[in-house]
Each structure stands twice: as C-alpha cells, then as structure tokens.
Amino acid sequence: MGITKVTRNYQVTLPKDVREAEEIRVGDRFIAVPREDGIFLKKLDKDFIRKTAGIWKSKGSGLAYVRKIRDEEEKKLKRLGL
C-alpha cells in the first residue's frame, strides 16, 4: 500500500507494489465507482471489454432507442393498471 496524489490533470499514479500485486500493465482499463466510504477501482478483464464491445449499437439513433424503451415501459405499466 502506498500514498499517491491527484495531479492537476486529475490523474493518479498507482504505487509500484499495487501495480505488481495486481499485474497492472500500460493500457489496462478500469471502472471507477464512487461509494460512501471512498472510490472503488476495478481492473476490467480484456475478455469483458471484447464481449461488451458494440453492445449498444442499434440501427437507429440513441434518442430513438431511448424513446422505444420508454414507450414499451409505458405500455407495460398500462397493461398492469399502474
């Protein structure tokens, strides 16, 4: 465990012992999630990135996709009487 600081570009350098213990290499990708007790940082598996690549691609625009989802939800709620 080491101490690090945020640079003026909001970058953080991971201490060497952490990089070695977690086998972190240049180009690895992470997900950062804010929590009540701090920040959770998790290294993403390369297979995860490959599996999810293009998952949000659709034939229409993003806005059209969101409208479609909202319309489906409204129909579902009407069917349930809510």
Protein Blocks (a to p, Z undefined) as FASTA:
>chain_A
ZZddddfkopacddfklmmmnopaehiacdddddfklccdddddfklmmmmgoklgcfbd
fklmmmmmmmmmmmmmmmnoZZ
